[in-house]
Amino acid sequence: MTTNPKVSIIIPLYVIEDRFFRDLLSYDQLNYDNFEVIVVCDKKVNLPKLKNAPLKLLLTGRRQTGPAEKRDFAIKKASGSICAFIDDDAYPHPNWLSEAVNWFKNPDIVAIGGPGVTPPDDTFWQKISGYVLESYLCSGEIQYRFYSGILKELRFVLDWPAYNLIVRTDVLRKVGGYGSTFYGGEDTLLCLKISEYGKILYNSHAIVYHHRRDFPWSFLKQIKGVGVHRGYFFKKYPETSRSVLYILPITLTIMLLLGIILSIVYPFPWLPLFLLSFSFFISLGFWSIRRHNRPWLASLIGAFGIIATHMTYGVSFLKGLSTQNLRR
């Protein structure tokens, strides 16, 4: 008989595709002996059977719900004392739960977060998106969210993405779950609520593999959504979102646009200065990716991707900042 606490793995299914069903089989590889997998969807799908754990399909009965609503639906049905949240475009490392669950022996810890790294089988253009996110020049001090090799030691965090967030079930029910319809940023609100009951621990060994969006358009569309929600949360939830890190891309965006305008209106001396500054930033971006032994071509494309990411995020952040009432 197992002595491990039961874990309810909750997957909000939004995009139904073959990759999801293949990834679902990876849960049979988990080195943990007491868990269930709950897939939440708005419509019925045929799921494969797992050998080592029960697999449940929950139907919301609604036409279209977001990830937060699906997770809240599952929390009510979860039989585990711990809920492990993961996205439908992610799959776990075999040691995911075994690396995380032991930390719940500490009563002060209410949640564990781990990195979502780029899967080795992602396409070239998906990997470009991953390289951009892994770069310090793009993600700054939170790059350890996307790359397990950056931060080895344990640390406490205020906010963590729901693609790899493991939380005590009783605390989730006390705070009313996610309690929002946000599609993006919903985890920020949850972390704000559960932090009243204890600490959120980052563990670099509790890894999930998170498929990236194709660079550039699908990836930048995702960044746009992140920017809008972060801008809105910056004014709405200052406890976790009012950080200098989140407004730096705005400064870069303004400087870049100003440099372009000045170069057009006053070609000399602004055009040479702009080109020199732009080249310097591209060089830094290239080095920030290449230093992790990434391919040369991918590092160069990624360097331009870092600039595109900052500009997309910066403009979207301002849009979110000016939004009066964001519903999704």
C-alpha positions in Angstrom: 0.0 0.0 0.0 1.4 3.4 -1.0 2.2 6.0 1.6 2.5 8.8 -1.0 -0.3 11.4 -1.0 -2.6 11.1 -4.0 -2.1 13.7 -6.7 -4.8 14.8 -9.1 -3.2 15.9 -12.4 -5.5 18.4 -14.0 -5.3 19.2 -17.8 -7.6 21.8 -19.3 -8.0 20.6 -22.9 -8.5 23.4 -25.4 -6.8 22.5 -28.6 -7.7 18.9 -29.6 -4.9 17.5 -31.8 -2.9 14.3 -32.2 0.1 15.7 -30.3 -2.0 15.9 -27.1 -3.0 12.2 -27.3 0.6 11.2 -27.8 1.8 13.4 -24.9 -0.9 11.9 -22.7 0.8 8.5 -22.8 3.9 10.0 -21.1 1.9 10.0 -17.8 2.5 6.2 -17.7 6.2 7.0 -17.4 5.8 8.9 -14.1 7.9 7.6 -11.2 5.1 8.0 -8.8 2.5 5.5 -7.6 -0.5 7.4 -6.5 -2.1 9.8 -8.9 -5.1 10.3 -11.3 -5.2 12.2 -14.5 -8.2 14.5 -15.1 -8.8 15.9 -18.6 -11.4 18.7 -18.7 -13.0 19.6 -22.0 -16.1 21.3 -23.4 -16.9 18.4 -25.7 -16.5 14.7 -25.6 -13.3 13.2 -26.9 -12.0 9.7 -27.0 -9.0 9.3 -24.7 -6.4 6.5 -24.7 -6.2 4.3 -21.7 -3.3 4.6 -19.3 -1.7 1.6 -17.7 -0.6 3.1 -14.4 -3.3 5.5 -13.4 -7.0 6.2 -13.8 -7.8 8.7 -16.6 -11.0 10.7 -16.3 -12.7 12.9 -18.8 -14.8 15.7 -17.3 -17.2 17.7 -19.6 -18.0 21.2 -18.6 -21.4 21.2 -20.3 -20.7 24.6 -21.7 -20.0 25.8 -25.2 -16.6 27.4 -24.6 -14.6 27.8 -21.3 -11.1 29.1 -20.6 -8.3 27.2 -18.8 -9.1 28.7 -15.4 -12.8 27.7 -15.6 -11.8 24.2 -16.7 -9.4 23.9 -13.8 -11.9 25.1 -11.3 -14.4 22.5 -12.6 -11.8 19.8 -12.0 -10.8 21.0 -8.5 -14.3 20.2 -7.3 -14.0 16.6 -8.6 -10.4 16.0 -7.6 -9.9 13.1 -5.1 -6.2 13.9 -4.5 -4.9 16.0 -1.6 -2.7 17.7 -4.1 -3.6 19.1 -7.5 -1.0 19.3 -10.2 -1.7 21.7 -13.0 -0.2 21.3 -16.5 -1.3 22.6 -19.9 -2.6 20.6 -22.8 0.5 21.5 -24.8 2.9 20.1 -22.1 3.9 16.7 -20.7 5.8 15.7 -17.6 9.3 14.5 -17.0 9.2 11.1 -15.3 10.4 12.6 -12.0 8.0 15.5 -12.1 5.8 14.4 -9.1 8.5 12.6 -7.1 10.6 15.8 -7.2 7.8 18.0 -6.0 5.5 16.1 -3.6 8.0 15.5 -0.8 8.2 19.3 -0.2 4.6 19.3 1.0 5.8 17.7 4.2 6.7 21.3 5.1 3.4 22.8 6.3 4.5 26.3 5.3 4.6 25.3 1.6 1.3 25.5 -0.2 2.6 25.2 -3.8 5.5 24.0 -5.9 6.4 25.4 -9.3 8.9 24.1 -11.8 10.3 25.0 -15.2 8.5 24.4 -18.5 11.4 23.5 -20.9 11.4 23.2 -24.7 10.8 19.5 -25.7 13.7 18.0 -27.7 11.2 16.9 -30.5 9.9 20.4 -31.1 10.3 21.7 -34.7 13.1 24.2 -35.7 10.7 27.2 -35.5 9.2 26.1 -32.2 12.8 25.8 -30.8 13.5 29.4 -31.9 10.6 30.5 -29.7 12.1 28.5 -26.9 15.5 30.0 -27.4 14.0 33.4 -27.2 12.3 32.7 -23.9 15.4 31.1 -22.4 17.5 34.2 -23.1 18.3 36.5 -20.2 18.0 39.4 -22.6 14.4 38.4 -23.2 13.1 37.0 -19.9 15.5 38.6 -17.5 15.5 37.2 -13.9 12.6 34.9 -14.7 14.4 32.9 -17.4 14.5 30.0 -15.0 10.8 29.5 -15.8 11.8 28.2 -19.2 15.2 26.7 -18.7 16.0 24.2 -16.0 19.8 24.7 -16.1 19.7 28.4 -15.1 18.8 28.3 -11.4 19.7 25.1 -9.5 18.9 26.1 -6.0 15.5 26.3 -4.4 13.8 29.6 -4.0 10.5 31.1 -3.0 8.5 32.9 -5.6 5.4 35.2 -5.6 3.9 34.1 -8.9 4.1 31.0 -11.1 2.6 29.9 -14.4 -0.1 27.2 -14.3 1.7 25.1 -17.0 3.6 23.6 -14.0 2.0 24.5 -10.7 1.3 21.9 -8.0 -0.9 23.1 -5.1 -2.6 21.7 -2.0 -6.2 20.9 -2.8 -7.6 22.2 0.5 -6.0 25.6 0.0 -7.4 25.7 -3.6 -10.9 25.1 -2.3 -10.4 27.6 0.5 -9.6 30.4 -2.0 -12.3 29.4 -4.5 -9.8 28.1 -7.1 -8.8 30.4 -9.9 -12.1 32.2 -9.8 -11.7 34.0 -13.1 -12.4 33.8 -16.8 -8.9 35.1 -17.8 -7.3 33.3 -20.6 -3.7 34.1 -19.8 -2.6 35.5 -16.4 -5.1 33.5 -14.5 -2.3 32.0 -12.5 -1.2 35.4 -11.2 -4.5 35.9 -9.5 -4.5 32.3 -8.0 -0.9 32.8 -6.7 -1.9 36.0 -5.0 -4.7 34.2 -3.2 -2.9 31.1 -2.1 0.1 33.1 -0.9 -2.0 34.1 2.1 -1.8 30.5 3.3 1.8 29.8 2.7 4.8 29.9 0.4 5.3 28.9 -3.3 8.5 27.0 -3.8 10.4 26.9 -7.1 12.1 23.5 -7.7 14.2 23.3 -10.9 14.0 19.5 -10.9 10.2 19.4 -11.1 10.2 19.6 -14.9 7.6 19.6 -17.6 8.2 19.8 -21.3 6.2 22.7 -22.8 5.7 22.8 -26.5 6.4 26.2 -28.0 4.4 28.1 -30.5 5.9 28.4 -34.0 8.1 31.5 -34.5 7.3 34.2 -35.5 3.5 34.7 -35.8 2.0 32.1 -33.4 4.6 32.9 -30.8 4.2 36.7 -31.1 0.4 36.3 -30.9 1.0 34.5 -27.6 3.3 37.2 -26.4 0.7 39.8 -27.3 -1.8 38.1 -25.0 0.8 37.9 -22.2 1.5 41.6 -22.6 -2.2 42.7 -22.5 -2.8 40.7 -19.3 0.4 41.8 -17.6 -0.4 45.4 -18.3 -3.9 45.0 -16.9 -2.6 43.1 -13.8 0.1 45.8 -13.3 -2.6 48.2 -12.2 -5.1 45.7 -10.9 -2.9 43.4 -8.8 0.3 45.3 -7.8 1.2 42.7 -5.2 2.6 40.3 -7.8 2.6 42.3 -11.0 4.1 45.7 -10.3 7.7 44.9 -11.0 10.3 46.8 -12.9 10.9 43.6 -15.0 7.5 43.9 -16.5 7.9 47.5 -17.7 11.4 47.3 -19.2 10.1 46.2 -22.6 8.1 49.4 -22.9 11.3 51.4 -22.5 13.0 49.4 -25.2 10.0 49.8 -27.5 9.9 53.5 -27.0 13.6 53.9 -27.6 13.5 51.7 -30.7 10.6 53.7 -32.2 12.2 57.0 -31.3 15.5 55.9 -32.9 13.6 55.0 -36.2 11.8 58.3 -36.3 15.0 60.3 -35.5 16.9 58.4 -38.2 14.3 59.3 -40.8 13.9 62.9 -39.8 17.6 63.6 -39.0 19.7 60.9 -40.9 22.9 62.4 -39.6 24.0 61.8 -36.9 21.0 59.6 -35.7 21.0 56.9 -38.4 24.6 55.8 -37.7 24.0 55.9 -34.0 20.7 53.9 -34.4 22.4 51.2 -36.6 25.3 50.9 -34.2 23.0 50.5 -31.2 20.7 48.1 -33.1 23.8 46.0 -34.1 25.0 46.0 -30.6 21.7 44.7 -29.2 21.5 42.0 -31.9 25.1 40.9 -30.9 24.0 40.7 -27.3 20.9 38.7 -28.2 23.0 36.3 -30.4 25.4 35.7 -27.6 22.7 35.2 -25.0 21.3 32.3 -27.0 24.5 30.9 -28.4 26.1 30.6 -25.0 23.8 27.7 -24.3 25.3 25.9 -27.2 22.4 26.6 -29.6 23.0 26.5 -33.4 24.5 29.6 -35.0 21.6 30.2 -37.4 19.0 29.7 -34.7 20.9 32.1 -32.4 20.9 34.8 -35.1 17.2 34.4 -35.8 16.5 34.3 -32.1 18.4 37.6 -31.6 15.9 39.3 -33.9 13.1 37.4 -32.2 14.1 39.0 -28.8 13.6 42.5 -30.3 10.3 41.4 -31.8 9.2 39.9 -28.5 10.0 43.0 -26.5 8.2 45.3 -29.0 5.1 43.1 -29.2 5.0 42.8 -25.4 5.6 46.5 -24.9 2.8 47.7 -27.1 0.4 45.0 -25.7 1.3 46.0 -22.2 0.3 49.6 -22.9 -3.0 48.3 -24.3 -3.6 46.2 -21.2 -2.7 49.2 -19.0 -5.3 51.3 -20.7 -8.0 48.6 -20.6 -10.7 49.4 -18.0 -12.2 45.9 -17.6 -10.5 42.8 -19.0 -12.8 39.8 -18.9 -10.7 37.1 -20.7 
